[in-house]
Amino acid sequence: MTGGPIKYLKHKIHVIDDKNLVTKYSLIEEDILGDKLESITYDVKFETSANGGCICKTSTEYHTKGDYVFKEEEHNEGKDKAMELFKAVEDYLLANPTVYD
């Protein structure tokens, strides 16, 4: 992304389960992980919603370097950024339903 705060990142995919709509992956390299975080692991599961859509459930695990304790406000900041990304993807998919048929 040009002009954004992140210059590069690298993910490791652990699980892609198409049948159960589950994925697990880790952010293992990024220029902003810095000296606080070793990696961040994400578990994502999609479940059917009663209204015909789906519900995306996520959990995040922070793997810190040394004895660093990850603060709640740092988690919330990362969560807000992730929600912005999910919303952008959702908006794109709703506007372009043929890309996932």
N, C-alpha and C positions, 0 to 999 in steps of 0.2 A: 504494500500500500504506500503510495507516494505521499509524503508529507505527514504521515502518522508517527506516533511515538515509537513504534516497533520497527526495527530495521530488518530483523530476521527471526524466524522461529523454526523449531524442528519437533515433530511429534513422533511418538512410537505407538503403533496400534497394537493392542493386546488381544482384543476380541471384536469381531464383527459377526453378529448372529442375526442373519436376515429373517429366520423363522420366528424368533422371539423379539425382534426389533430392539436389540440391545447392542451397544458398542461400549468399549472401554479403551481409553487411550491416555497417553501421558505427554505432557509438554516437557521435553527433556533438554532443550536448548532454546534460549531466547536472550536477546541483548538486555532485557530488563529484569531477568531473574536475579541478577546481581549476586551479592554475597549472602543473601538471606535464604534463598530457595534452591534446593537441588533439583526438584521437579514438582509438577502438579499433575495429579491423576484425576481423570474425569470418567464417571460412569453415567451413561445416558440410556434411558429406556423410554420407548414410545408405547402408550396404551390407548386402546380404543375409547373414545368418548361417547356418551349417550347422544350427543347432538350430531353425530356423524363425522366428527373431526377426530382429533387425537390429543392426548395429554403427554407432554414431554417431562419426564422426571429425571433430575440430574443430582449427582452428588460429587463433591470435590474434595480431594485429599491433598493437603499441602505437605510436602516432604522438605523440611528445613535443613539448612546446613548447621552443623554444630549444635549448640544449645539454644539457638534462636527460637523465640516463641512468636508465632504468627498472631498478630493482633486482629481483633474483631473488625475494626475499621478497615484494615487491609483486605480482609475477606469480603466485606461489603462492597468495597470499591471494585474488586475483581468480579463480584457477582453482578454488579450494575453494568459493567462493560460486557459481560457474557450475555446478559438479558438484552442489551442493545443489539448484539450480533444475532441472537435468536430471533428477535423481532424483525430485523432486516431480512433474514432468510425467509421467515414466515410471510412477510409482505411480498417478497419476490415470488415465492411459490404460489401464493394466492392470485397474484396478478398474471402469472404465467403457468397455468395448470398443465400445459402440454409438455413441459420439461420433465415431468415425473410420471407420465403415462407409460 
